[in-house]
């Protein structure tokens, strides 16, 4: 009887390991639309993060898929284990109990764009005093400008930011860097802009602890290191953003 129970226990362990292995073979990623990081239905331009993750999975011989959802639904789906991972998320200590964090996938840079023929020296947000500065309405960046005495102009998206700056209707735009760089390249707009970074933050791929084990995160990180070393990572950035400024 004891021997039979031992056999059953061993079979259950093997079955459990097999299921876990299968789940790691095909990872479901929840992505929220935010060009140029996550883009939907634009041919081979699925987004920086999507391309990076796809190349990581190629390098480690695994399969994955992407499901586009609004951010709150994406977050809840991965928290609950309905989907396996978030394409990208920032680090919060409160999330440690829910997620395995990968190595850094990328950085979000935030700063000021001005025209190259504008010689005004802007080193920090307080230097914007008395200058007209455009920002996307509803972004947290809008509130940050309130700490200065800048003349704030609110617009609906990054395309309007570029038009206002190019037409010299504002002195500067305060924005995430990469969405601006992406639109310049995508729309073949002459890049006569100067950029000054004020701050940046890292982001990661975040895997549900309900569906993913820590060993797999090590494997994912190895793949991420591989594409950084072999130049694929840099090629993806250039594909979406063009040459750095």
Residue pairs with C-beta under 8 A, 6 or more apart in sequence:
20 213
23 84
23 211
23 212
24 62
24 212
24 213
24 216
24 219
25 62
25 63
26 62
26 63
26 64
26 65
27 57
27 62
27 63
27 64
27 65
27 84
27 85
27 207
27 212
28 64
28 65
28 67
28 83
28 84
28 85
29 50
29 53
29 64
29 65
29 66
29 67
29 83
29 84
29 85
29 86
29 87
29 205
30 67
30 69
30 73
30 74
30 75
30 77
30 78
30 83
30 85
30 86
30 87
31 38
31 47
31 49
31 50
31 66
31 67
31 68
31 69
31 74
31 86
31 87
31 88
32 38
32 68
32 69
32 70
32 71
32 74
32 87
33 39
33 40
33 68
34 179
35 47
35 179
35 182
36 47
36 48
36 178
36 179
36 181
36 182
36 240
36 241
37 47
37 48
37 49
37 87
37 88
37 106
37 178
38 46
38 47
38 49
38 50
38 68
38 87
38 88
39 45
39 46
39 47
39 50
40 46
40 68
45 239
45 240
46 54
46 66
47 87
47 240
48 106
48 178
48 236
48 237
48 240
48 241
49 87
49 88
49 105
49 106
49 205
50 66
50 87
51 236
51 239
52 105
52 106
52 224
52 227
52 233
52 236
53 64
53 87
53 105
53 205
54 64
55 223
55 227
55 232
55 233
55 236
56 220
56 223
56 224
56 226
56 227
57 63
57 64
57 223
59 223
59 226
59 227
60 219
60 220
60 222
60 223
62 219
66 87
67 77
67 83
69 77
74 83
74 86
75 86
75 89
77 83
78 84
78 85
78 86
78 98
78 99
78 206
78 207
78 208
79 98
79 208
80 208
80 210
81 208
81 210
81 211
83 208
84 207
84 208
84 211
84 212
85 205
85 206
85 207
85 208
85 212
86 99
86 205
86 206
87 205
88 105
88 106
88 203
88 204
88 205
88 206
89 95
89 99
89 203
89 204
89 205
89 206
90 201
90 202
90 203
90 204
91 101
91 202
91 203
91 204
95 206
97 209
98 208
98 209
99 206
99 207
99 208
99 209
100 206
100 207
100 208
100 209
100 212
100 214
100 217
101 204
101 205
101 206
101 207
101 217
102 204
102 205
102 206
102 207
102 217
102 220
102 221
102 224
103 204
103 221
103 224
103 225
104 202
104 203
104 204
105 203
105 204
105 205
105 224
106 202
106 203
107 200
107 201
107 202
107 203
108 176
108 178
108 200
108 201
108 202
108 203
109 176
109 177
109 178
109 197
109 199
109 200
110 141
110 174
110 175
110 176
110 177
110 197
110 198
110 199
110 200
111 174
111 175
111 177
111 195
111 196
111 197
111 198
111 199
112 122
112 128
112 133
112 172
112 173
112 174
112 195
112 196
112 198
113 161
113 165
113 172
113 173
113 175
113 180
113 193
113 194
113 195
114 120
114 122
114 165
114 171
114 172
114 193
114 194
114 196
115 165
115 166
115 168
115 192
115 193
115 194
116 192
116 193
116 194
117 192
118 171
118 172
118 194
120 131
120 171
121 127
122 128
122 131
122 172
122 196
123 196
124 198
125 144
125 145
125 147
125 148
125 174
125 198
126 147
126 148
128 145
128 148
128 149
128 150
128 172
128 174
129 148
129 149
129 150
130 149
130 150
130 151
131 150
131 151
131 171
131 172
132 150
132 151
132 153
132 169
132 170
132 171
132 172
133 145
133 150
133 151
133 152
133 153
133 170
133 171
133 172
133 173
133 174
134 152
134 153
134 154
134 155
134 160
134 161
134 164
134 165
134 170
134 172
134 173
134 174
135 141
135 142
135 145
135 152
135 153
135 154
135 155
135 161
135 173
135 174
135 175
136 142
136 154
136 155
136 156
136 157
136 158
136 161
136 175
137 154
137 155
137 156
141 174
141 175
141 176
142 152
142 154
144 174
145 152
145 174
146 152
153 164
153 169
153 170
155 161
155 164
158 175
158 179
158 180
158 183
159 183
161 173
161 175
161 180
162 173
162 180
162 183
162 184
162 189
164 170
164 173
165 172
165 173
165 193
166 189
173 180
177 195
177 197
178 240
178 241
180 193
181 240
181 241
181 242
181 245
182 240
182 241
183 189
184 191
184 193
184 242
185 240
185 241
185 242
191 242
191 245
193 245
194 245
195 245
205 220
207 216
207 217
207 220
224 233
227 233
228 234
